[in-house]
Amino acid sequence: MITETKLLSEHYDNPEFKGIEGYKKLGGYKVLGDALKMDKQKIIDEVKASGLRGRGGAGFPTGVKWGFLPKNDETRYLLCNADEGEPGTFKDRKMMERAPHQLIEGMIISAFAINSPKSYIYIRGEYDSCIEACEKAIEEAYKAGYLGKNILGSGFDHDMDVYRGAGAYICGEETGMISSLEGKKGQPKLKPPFPAVQGYLGKPTIVNNVETLAAVKYIIRDGADAYRKHGTEKSAGTKLFSVSGNVQDPKTVEVPLGMPLMDLIELCGGLKPGRKLKAVIPGGSSAPVLNVEDCAKAKMDYESLAELGSMLGSGAVIIIDDSNCMVDILATIMHFYHHESCGQCTPCREGTGWLNKIVHSIAKGDGRLQDIDLITKVAEHMMGRTICALSDAAALPATSFVSKFRDEFEFFVREGRSKVKGGLNA
């Protein structure tokens, strides 16, 4: 029987875990007390040894990222990226709603390790329930002495605040988020300098995802070797996946990295009766789509999906069955990226607009056969030519949809309608 491996999510179904008293009853803040007695470098080394990689999408090794901070006494900041704007992603929302103290404890430990006196949780503007939960939890943590001056008598001072975003997908990119936090237009910045050297207010800054920071607590509690017992050699630990689409039980699940994709689908109840698997978007809408043949080979880790030409991304797994039109789905994705482009870079500003127009033209029955190749041509001129990865995030699904499901695009052009029920012009 396929089951979850609940490390971070062990107590998510217990309502008590949300408040500080219930959290403490279940072992909350005990790891913080132990961590504050440790050597700071030892914490960083343990996180590095654990193999923890950023859970927001990029998958960069967390301990290595922390190691980029300058070795001096300059003020540095810790920023929690809780913007979670990638379509199909909702695992951070669940964590903040059900276990805000888990995130806060992980953040304080991380802040202590990098010697940061101040941190922010940058939360997506639409996440009212998460903002309310985190603000209340921070208030409880201050009253209990886990935030503020001389935490638990350790001599370490740390303050934490919540910052509400304004609903911009682009602020999920770390430099765009920093710009927004500084009160500027939420637009990405050229790198270098990288945030670890020059970030928020021009100071060294570490930006980590909600799930990444929460995992730090368990690495320090159990040790790097215990954490590495989950997952694969290069993709260590457990991962929270947001599974949605055409499964019988869409939900957030926690499993070891490296689980076969088909097992993950089965864990969510499988497909609806009478339906066949058609495709899977394995890492949020920016990830190249997998066809049925790919799905049979896919394992949910960074390396396996990269070998198949896709990516793990934020862990948003969108299941697509044979009732869906791929032209219709791509039209929806292209509309999103065109709308969310900040317009700073010409290839992205113009490219997302053209992709949106071309795909929607086909989806309305007004397309030409040469438009199919034009999608690929436009996308190729967008990739790797912009400040941030939003341009690539639009181009990658466009090229993969056309290459993997070209027959549906050609049918739509020739017949002026969808090959399957569900097209915009069906």
C-alpha positions as CSV (number, residue, x, y, z in Angstrom):
1,M,0.0,0.0,0.0
2,I,1.4,3.4,-1.0
3,T,1.4,5.8,2.0
4,E,2.8,9.3,2.9
5,T,5.9,9.9,4.9
6,K,4.8,12.6,7.2
7,L,7.7,14.5,8.6
8,L,6.7,18.2,8.3
9,S,3.0,17.4,8.0
10,E,2.8,14.9,10.8
11,H,0.4,17.0,12.9
12,Y,-1.3,19.1,10.2
13,D,-4.7,17.4,10.8
14,N,-4.5,18.3,14.6
15,P,-6.2,21.7,15.1
16,E,-4.1,22.2,18.3
17,F,-0.9,22.4,16.3
18,K,-1.9,25.8,15.0
19,G,-1.8,27.6,18.4
20,I,1.3,27.9,20.5
21,E,0.1,25.8,23.5
22,G,-0.8,22.9,21.3
23,Y,2.4,23.3,19.3
24,K,4.5,23.2,22.4
25,K,2.6,20.1,23.7
26,L,3.7,18.3,20.5
27,G,7.3,19.3,21.0
28,G,7.3,22.7,19.5
29,Y,10.2,25.2,20.2
30,K,12.2,22.4,21.9
31,V,14.5,22.2,18.9
32,L,14.9,26.0,19.0
33,G,16.2,25.8,22.6
34,D,18.7,23.1,21.6
35,A,19.8,25.0,18.5
36,L,20.5,28.2,20.4
37,K,23.1,26.3,22.3
38,M,24.9,25.1,19.2
39,D,27.7,26.7,17.3
40,K,26.2,28.7,14.4
41,Q,28.5,27.2,11.8
42,K,27.6,23.8,13.0
43,I,24.0,24.5,12.1
44,I,24.9,25.7,8.7
45,D,27.1,22.6,8.2
46,E,24.3,20.3,9.3
47,V,21.9,21.9,6.8
48,K,24.5,21.6,4.1
49,A,25.2,17.9,4.9
50,S,21.5,17.2,4.9
51,G,21.3,17.9,1.2
52,L,18.2,20.1,1.7
53,R,17.5,21.9,-1.6
54,G,15.2,25.0,-2.0
55,R,11.6,23.9,-2.1
56,G,10.3,27.0,-3.8
57,G,11.2,25.9,-7.3
58,A,14.9,26.4,-8.1
59,G,16.2,23.5,-6.0
60,F,19.4,25.2,-5.0
61,P,21.2,23.6,-2.0
62,T,20.2,25.6,1.1
63,G,23.3,25.2,3.2
64,V,25.5,26.3,0.2
65,K,23.3,29.4,-0.3
66,W,23.8,30.3,3.4
67,G,27.5,29.9,2.9
68,F,27.6,32.7,0.3
69,L,27.0,35.3,3.1
70,P,30.1,37.5,3.7
71,K,32.1,36.6,6.7
72,N,31.8,39.8,8.6
73,D,29.5,41.6,11.2
74,E,27.4,43.4,8.6
75,T,23.7,43.4,9.3
76,R,22.0,40.6,7.3
77,Y,18.3,39.7,6.7
78,L,16.3,36.5,6.4
79,L,13.3,36.6,4.1
80,C,10.7,33.9,3.9
81,N,9.3,33.6,0.4
82,A,5.6,32.8,0.9
83,D,4.4,34.5,-2.3
84,E,3.3,31.1,-3.8
85,G,2.0,32.4,-7.1
86,E,2.8,29.4,-9.3
87,P,-0.4,28.0,-10.7
88,G,-1.2,24.6,-9.2
89,T,0.8,25.3,-6.0
90,F,-0.9,25.3,-2.6
91,K,1.4,23.4,-0.2
92,D,2.8,26.5,1.5
93,R,-0.7,27.8,2.2
94,K,-1.6,24.6,4.0
95,M,1.6,24.8,6.2
96,M,1.0,28.5,7.1
97,E,-2.7,27.9,7.9
98,R,-2.2,24.7,10.0
99,A,1.4,25.0,11.3
100,P,2.5,28.7,11.5
101,H,4.7,28.0,14.5
102,Q,6.6,25.3,12.7
103,L,7.6,27.9,10.1
104,I,8.5,30.5,12.8
105,E,10.7,28.0,14.7
106,G,12.5,27.1,11.6
107,M,13.0,30.7,10.7
108,I,14.4,31.6,14.1
109,I,16.8,28.7,14.0
110,S,17.9,29.7,10.5
111,A,18.2,33.4,11.5
112,F,20.4,32.4,14.5
113,A,22.6,30.3,12.2
114,I,23.2,33.2,9.8
115,N,23.3,35.8,12.6
116,S,20.3,37.8,11.3
117,P,18.5,40.2,13.7
118,K,15.5,40.7,11.5
119,S,13.3,38.5,9.3
120,Y,10.2,39.0,7.1
121,I,7.5,36.6,5.9
122,Y,6.5,37.9,2.5
123,I,3.0,36.4,1.9
124,R,1.0,36.5,-1.3
125,G,-1.6,39.2,-1.0
126,E,-4.6,37.0,-1.6
127,Y,-3.7,34.6,1.3
128,D,-5.8,36.3,4.0
129,S,-6.0,33.2,6.1
130,C,-2.2,32.7,6.0
131,I,-1.5,36.3,6.9
132,E,-3.9,36.1,9.8
133,A,-2.4,32.8,11.1
134,C,1.2,34.0,10.8
135,E,0.5,37.3,12.5
136,K,-1.2,35.7,15.4
137,A,1.5,33.1,15.7
138,I,4.3,35.8,15.7
139,E,2.4,37.6,18.4
140,E,2.2,34.4,20.5
141,A,5.9,33.8,20.0
142,Y,6.8,37.3,21.2
143,K,4.7,36.8,24.4
144,A,6.3,33.5,25.0
145,G,9.8,34.8,24.7
146,Y,10.7,33.1,21.4
147,L,11.0,36.4,19.6
148,G,12.5,39.7,20.7
149,K,15.4,40.4,23.0
150,N,17.6,37.7,24.5
151,I,15.6,34.7,23.2
152,L,15.5,31.9,25.9
153,G,18.5,33.6,27.6
154,S,20.8,32.9,24.7
155,G,21.8,36.5,24.1
156,F,20.4,36.3,20.6
157,D,17.9,39.0,19.6
158,H,15.5,38.5,16.7
159,D,12.4,40.4,15.4
160,M,10.0,39.1,12.8
161,D,7.2,40.7,10.7
162,V,4.7,39.7,8.1
163,Y,4.6,41.7,4.8
164,R,1.6,41.4,2.5
165,G,2.3,41.3,-1.2
166,A,0.1,42.9,-3.8
167,G,-0.8,39.8,-5.8
168,A,2.1,39.9,-8.3
169,Y,3.5,36.5,-9.5
170,I,6.8,38.2,-10.4
171,C,7.4,38.9,-6.7
172,G,7.9,35.2,-6.2
173,E,11.3,35.8,-7.8
174,E,13.7,36.7,-5.0
175,T,15.0,40.0,-6.3
176,G,11.5,41.1,-7.3
177,M,10.3,40.3,-3.8
178,I,13.1,42.3,-2.3
179,S,12.2,45.3,-4.5
180,S,8.6,45.0,-3.3
181,L,9.6,44.7,0.3
182,E,11.7,47.9,-0.1
183,G,8.6,49.7,-1.3
184,K,9.6,49.8,-4.9
185,K,7.9,48.4,-8.0
186,G,8.1,44.6,-7.8
187,Q,10.6,44.0,-10.6
188,P,13.5,41.6,-10.6
189,K,17.1,43.0,-10.6
190,L,20.1,41.9,-12.5
191,K,22.5,39.5,-10.8
192,P,25.2,39.8,-9.7
193,P,25.2,41.1,-7.1
194,F,23.3,38.2,-5.6
195,P,21.1,38.9,-2.6
196,A,23.5,37.0,-0.3
197,V,26.0,39.8,-0.9
198,Q,23.7,42.8,-1.6
199,G,20.0,42.2,-1.0
200,Y,17.3,43.9,1.1
201,L,18.3,47.5,1.8
202,G,21.6,46.8,0.2
203,K,22.5,44.3,2.9
204,P,23.4,40.6,2.7
205,T,20.1,38.7,2.5
206,I,19.0,35.1,2.4
207,V,15.7,34.2,0.7
208,N,14.2,30.8,1.4
209,N,10.8,29.2,0.8
210,V,8.3,28.3,3.5
211,E,8.8,24.6,3.2
212,T,12.6,25.0,3.1
213,L,12.7,26.9,6.4
214,A,10.3,24.6,8.1
215,A,12.5,21.6,7.2
216,V,15.5,23.2,9.0
217,K,13.8,22.4,12.4
218,Y,13.7,18.6,11.6
219,I,17.2,18.5,10.2
220,I,18.5,20.0,13.5
221,R,16.3,17.8,15.6
222,D,17.1,14.5,13.9
223,G,20.5,15.2,12.2
224,A,21.5,15.3,8.6
225,D,22.0,11.6,8.3
226,A,18.4,10.9,9.4
227,Y,17.0,13.4,7.0
228,R,19.0,11.8,4.2
229,K,17.4,8.5,4.8
230,H,14.4,9.9,2.9
231,G,14.7,10.7,-0.8
232,T,17.6,10.0,-3.1
233,E,21.3,10.8,-3.0
234,K,21.0,14.0,-4.9
235,S,17.4,14.9,-3.9
236,A,17.4,14.3,-0.2
237,G,14.4,14.4,2.2
238,T,10.7,14.5,1.9
239,K,8.7,16.9,-0.3
240,L,5.3,18.4,-0.1
241,F,3.4,18.0,-3.4
242,S,0.3,20.0,-4.4
243,V,-1.6,17.4,-6.5
244,S,-4.6,18.8,-8.5
245,G,-6.4,18.2,-11.7
246,N,-8.1,15.0,-12.8
247,V,-7.5,12.8,-9.7
248,Q,-10.2,11.6,-7.4
249,D,-8.6,13.1,-4.2
250,P,-6.7,16.3,-5.0
251,K,-4.6,17.4,-2.0
252,T,-1.2,18.2,-0.5
253,V,0.8,15.1,0.2
254,E,4.3,14.5,1.7
255,V,6.4,11.8,0.3
256,P,10.1,11.0,-0.1
257,L,11.7,12.6,-3.2
258,G,12.2,10.0,-5.8
259,M,8.7,8.4,-5.6
260,P,7.4,7.2,-9.0
261,L,4.9,9.7,-10.5
262,M,2.4,6.9,-11.0
263,D,2.5,6.0,-7.3
264,L,1.9,9.7,-6.4
265,I,-1.2,9.7,-8.6
266,E,-2.4,6.4,-7.0
267,L,-1.8,8.0,-3.6
268,C,-4.4,10.7,-4.6
269,G,-7.0,8.2,-5.5
270,G,-6.0,7.7,-9.1
271,L,-8.0,8.9,-12.1
272,K,-11.7,9.1,-12.2
273,P,-13.5,6.0,-13.4
274,G,-13.5,5.6,-17.2
275,R,-10.7,8.2,-17.8
276,K,-7.2,7.6,-19.1
277,L,-4.1,9.5,-18.2
278,K,-3.1,11.9,-21.0
279,A,-0.4,14.2,-19.5
280,V,1.1,15.6,-16.3
281,I,2.5,19.0,-15.5
282,P,5.0,17.9,-12.7
283,G,6.2,21.2,-11.2
284,G,3.8,24.0,-11.7
285,S,2.5,25.6,-14.9
286,S,6.1,26.7,-15.9
287,A,7.3,23.1,-16.1
288,P,7.4,21.4,-19.5
289,V,4.5,18.9,-19.8
290,L,5.0,15.1,-19.7
291,N,3.1,12.7,-22.0
292,V,2.0,9.2,-21.0
293,E,5.3,7.6,-21.9
294,D,7.2,10.1,-19.8
295,C,4.9,9.6,-16.9
296,A,5.5,5.9,-16.8
297,K,9.3,6.6,-16.3
298,A,9.1,9.7,-14.2
299,K,10.2,9.8,-10.6
300,M,9.5,12.9,-8.4
301,D,13.0,14.2,-7.9
302,Y,15.1,16.9,-9.5
303,E,17.4,14.7,-11.6
304,S,14.7,12.3,-12.9
305,L,12.5,15.0,-14.2
306,A,15.4,16.9,-15.7
307,E,16.3,13.8,-17.7
308,L,12.8,13.8,-19.1
309,G,13.2,17.5,-20.1
310,S,11.0,18.9,-17.3
311,M,11.5,20.0,-13.7
312,L,10.3,19.4,-10.2
313,G,9.7,23.2,-9.7
314,S,7.5,24.0,-6.8
315,G,6.0,20.5,-6.5
316,A,2.7,21.4,-8.1
317,V,1.6,18.3,-9.9
318,I,-1.3,18.9,-12.3
319,I,-2.9,15.7,-13.6
320,I,-4.6,15.8,-17.1
321,D,-6.9,13.0,-18.4
322,D,-8.2,12.3,-21.9
323,S,-11.2,14.6,-21.4
324,N,-9.0,17.7,-21.7
325,C,-7.9,19.7,-24.7
326,M,-4.2,20.6,-24.7
327,V,-4.7,23.6,-26.9
328,D,-7.3,24.9,-24.3
329,I,-4.9,24.3,-21.4
330,L,-2.0,26.0,-23.1
331,A,-4.2,29.0,-23.9
332,T,-5.0,29.4,-20.2
333,I,-1.3,29.1,-19.3
334,M,-0.3,31.7,-21.9
335,H,-2.9,34.1,-20.7
336,F,-1.5,33.9,-17.2
337,Y,2.1,34.6,-18.1
338,H,1.2,37.4,-20.4
339,H,-0.8,39.0,-17.6
340,E,1.9,38.5,-15.0
341,S,4.9,39.7,-17.0
342,C,6.2,42.9,-15.4
343,G,7.2,44.2,-18.8
344,Q,10.7,45.2,-17.9
345,C,12.4,43.0,-20.5
346,T,11.4,43.2,-24.2
347,P,11.7,39.5,-25.0
348,C,9.3,38.7,-22.1
349,R,6.9,41.7,-22.6
350,E,6.5,41.1,-26.3
351,G,7.0,37.3,-26.3
352,T,4.3,36.5,-23.8
353,G,2.0,38.8,-25.7
354,W,2.6,37.0,-29.0
355,L,2.4,33.6,-27.5
356,N,-0.9,34.5,-25.9
357,K,-2.3,35.9,-29.2
358,I,-1.1,33.0,-31.3
359,V,-2.4,30.2,-29.0
360,H,-5.7,31.9,-28.5
361,S,-6.1,32.4,-32.2
362,I,-5.7,28.7,-32.7
363,A,-8.1,28.0,-29.8
364,K,-10.7,30.2,-31.3
365,G,-10.5,28.3,-34.6
366,D,-8.7,31.1,-36.5
367,G,-5.2,29.7,-36.5
368,R,-3.0,28.7,-39.5
369,L,-0.7,25.7,-39.7
370,Q,2.4,27.9,-39.7
371,D,1.3,29.4,-36.4
372,I,2.2,26.1,-34.7
373,D,5.8,26.4,-35.7
374,L,5.6,30.2,-34.9
375,I,4.9,29.3,-31.3
376,T,8.1,27.4,-31.1
377,K,10.1,30.1,-32.9
378,V,8.8,32.9,-30.6
379,A,9.5,30.8,-27.5
380,E,13.0,30.0,-28.6
381,H,13.7,33.8,-28.9
382,M,12.5,34.3,-25.3
383,M,14.6,31.8,-23.4
384,G,17.7,32.9,-21.6
385,R,17.4,36.5,-22.7
386,T,15.8,38.2,-19.7
387,I,16.6,39.3,-16.2
388,C,14.4,36.7,-14.5
389,A,13.0,33.3,-15.5
390,L,9.4,34.4,-16.2
391,S,10.1,34.5,-20.0
392,D,11.4,31.0,-19.8
393,A,8.4,30.0,-17.7
394,A,6.1,30.9,-20.5
395,A,8.3,29.6,-23.3
396,L,9.0,26.1,-21.8
397,P,5.3,24.9,-21.6
398,A,4.6,26.4,-25.0
399,T,7.3,24.4,-26.7
400,S,6.6,21.2,-24.8
401,F,2.8,21.3,-25.5
402,V,3.4,21.8,-29.2
403,S,6.1,19.1,-29.5
404,K,4.3,16.5,-27.3
405,F,0.7,17.1,-28.6
406,R,1.2,18.6,-32.1
407,D,-1.6,16.5,-33.5
408,E,-4.2,18.4,-31.3
409,F,-2.9,21.7,-32.5
410,E,-3.0,20.6,-36.2
411,F,-6.5,19.2,-35.8
412,F,-7.7,22.5,-34.3
413,V,-6.3,24.5,-37.2
414,R,-7.7,22.2,-39.9
415,E,-11.1,21.6,-38.3
416,G,-11.6,24.8,-36.4
417,R,-12.5,22.9,-33.2
418,S,-11.0,20.8,-30.5
419,K,-10.0,17.2,-31.1
420,V,-11.6,16.4,-27.7
421,K,-14.4,17.9,-25.7
422,G,-13.3,20.9,-23.6
423,G,-11.7,23.3,-26.2
424,L,-12.5,27.0,-26.2
425,N,-14.4,26.6,-29.4
426,A,-15.9,23.1,-28.8
